[in-house]
Amino acid sequence: MIDTEKKLTYNSARPEILLRDYGRNIQKMVAFVKTIEDRHQRSRYAYTLVEMMKQINPIMKESEEYNQKVWDDLFIIAGFDLDIDSPYPKPAKENIGRKPRLLEYSTNKIRIRHYGHNIEVLIEKAASLEDETEKENAVVSIARLMKSFHYIWNKETVDDSLVLNNIDILSRGKLKEITDRLKEGGLPQLNQRRSSGPGNNPGNSNGKHSGGGPRKNFSRNKPRK
C-alpha cells in the first residue's frame, strides 16, 4: 500500500547546486566523501569521484589543464573544506568569481588609420638614418608599401604624389627634401631581370624550342579510311 502521507521533496527546498554542470547527484557524493573519517580512504573516493565528473563531460579533451580544472571543481563543490591527497594544490577561495584584469588599450594615436602604426614606425626609423642614399631608398620602399595598402582597400592605382604627401605628414616634414625630389622624378621602378636562356626569347622564330631541338607536332593524325 502506498504511503500517501510521505512528503515530497522539491528542488526549491533542497540546497542550491554549486556547479550545475555536474548536477545534484555529484554534489551529494561530494558531501558523502566529506563524512569519511579515514583520510586515505577519503582520498581514494575523491579520485573515483573525479573520474565520474570527467564522464559527465566526455567531449572535453584529456589534458593537464582539464584535469586540474576538474579537481578545482571538486574543491569548489566541497566548499573548500576537503582534506585529501590531491595531485594539484587546493585553489584559493578568493580567486573564485574574481573578475579578470581589464586589458589596457594602446594609447598610440594613428594619424592616418589605413596605413596603421607600423608605417609610422618605419617612417620614423627612415628619418633617423644618417646616410642620404640609404634614407632615400628607405623612403622609396615605404612609399611602395603604402601604395600596396591603398590597392588592398581601394583596388585602384594611387598617384605617387599622394603617397609622398602622406609621408611628409607622418614624418612631420623631416623627409620633405627627399619626397620633393621624388615628386619631380617619380618613384623609381623595380628592375626586372630577364633570363638569357635560349628558350626565353619571345621573338625566337627559328623553329626550335628551349632545348635546341626541332619542335614536335603534337596534333593528332587523321584517322585512316
N, C-alpha and C positions, 0 to 999 in steps of 0.2 A: 504494500500500500504506500502511495506517495505521501510524503510528509508535506502537507500544504502550509505548515507553519514555518518551514525553513526560509530564512531570509536570503534574498538575492543580493549579491554584492555588485554595485555598479562602478564603472570606471571613475565616475566623479567622486566616489567615496574612497578610492584607492590612492596610494601615494603617487605623486607625479613621476612620470618616466623621465629620467635624466637625459638619456640619449635614445631618441626614438628610432634611430637606425637599427638598434638591436632588439627593441621590443621589451615587454614587461617580463617575459619569462627569463631572459638573461639577467635582468635586474634582480629577480627573485633568487636566481642561482648565486649571484654575487653576494647577496645578503646571507645565503646559507654558508658560503665559503668563509665569511667573516666570523661565523659562530664556531668554526672548527678550532679547537684549542691547540692541537699539536701543530707547530709551525711547519715542520717538514711535510706533513700530510696536507696542510692548508696550501702550501706552495704547489704540490702535485695537482690538487684540484684546480688551482689557478691556471696551470699550464693547459689542463684539459679544457677549461672554460675558454681560454683564449683561442684554442683551435676551433671550438664551436662558434665563436664570434667571427672567425675567418670564413666559416662555411656560410654565414649569412650573407656575405658579400663575395661571392665566388668570382665575380668579374674583375675584382681588384688583382693587380699583378703582384706576384710574390717578390717583395723587395725588402731591403733593410729598413727603409723609411716606413713602409706599410706595417711591418712587424712592430716597430716601435709605436706607431700610432695606435694599434690595437691594444697594446699594453697600457698606453696612456689612457685609452678609453676605459679600460678595466679599473684603473685607479679613480677615474672621474666618477664612474658608476658607484664605486665603493665609498665615495665621499672623501677620498684621500686617506682613508683610515683602514689600510690593509697592509699588514706586516707579512711580507712574503719574500722569497728569494727570486727577485725579478732579474731578467737579463739586461734590463735598462733601468736607469735611475728613475725614481718617482718624480713626475712632473710637478712643478711649483704651482700651487693653487692660485697664486696671484696672477699667473700668466694666462689663466683660462678666461676667455672672454675679453681680454685686453685688446683694444683697437690697435691695428698696425700703425707704425710711424708714417706720417704723410711724407710722400716724396717731394722734394723741392724741385720746382721747375727751373729751367735755365733762365738766367736773367739777361742773357745776351740778346740785345735788340738788333734784329736783322734789318738792315736798311733797305735792301731790295730782296724781297722774300723769295722770288722764284729762283734766285741764284743760291740761296742757302748761306749758312755761316761759314762753311769750308772755303768758299770762294773768297770771302773777306780775309780769311786767314792766309790764303795763298797770295792775295794782293799785298797784304801787309808784309809778308815774307819777301816778295819781289821788291818792294820799295826799300827794304833794308839792305839789299845787295849793293856792294861797292863797285864791282866791275860793270861798266856800262853795257858791254856786249851781252854778258850773262843776264843783266837786268832786262834788256830788250827781248832776248829770247824767252825769258820767263813771261813777259807781258804778252808776247805772241801766243805762247802755249795756253795761257789763261784765257785769252780772247777766243781762241778756237774752242776751248772747253765751254765757255759761256754761250757761244753760238750753238753748240750741240744741245745745251739746255733749252735754248729758245726753240729749237726744232722739235724737241720732245713734246713741248707743251702746245706749240702753235702749228707745227707741221709746215712752216713756211721759212724761206730763207730770210735771214735778218741782215740788215745792212751793217757793214763793218763800223761805220761811224757811230751807230747807236751803241754797240758793244763797247767801243773805246770811250764814249762819253760816260757810260756806266762805270768803267774802270776809273775815270777821273773822279767820279763821285765817291766811289768806295775807297779810293786811295787818298781822298781829301787833297787832291791836286799834287801829290808827291810824284806821280808818274806822268804829269801833263806834258813834259818835254818829249817823252817817248811817244805818247799817244798822238800828239800833234804831228810828229814825224810820220807815224804810221797812217794817219788820216790822209796825208798827202800822197804817200806811195802805196797805200793799201797793205793789207796783211800778206806777207809772202806765202806763196803756195807751197805745198809739200812736194818734194822731188820724188817722182815715181820712177824707180829704176825698172828698165825692161831687160829681160833676159836676152842674150845674144845667141841663143841656141838656134840651130838650123830650122827647127820647126816652128819658131815663134814669130816669123816674119809674115804678116798677113798678105804682103804683096808677092809672095813667092808663088810663081805660076809655072814652075819648071816640071810640073807633073810628078813631083816627088814629095813624100810625106817626111815627117821629122826624123825618121830612121834612115833616110837616104835612099831607100829602095823605091821601086815603082809602085804607084798606087794600085790597089787591087779593086776590081769591080765586084761589089757585093750584091749587085742586082740579081734577082732570080732569073734563071734561064727559062725561056718559053717552053712549055710542055710539048713534047713531040706528038705529032699527029699519028 
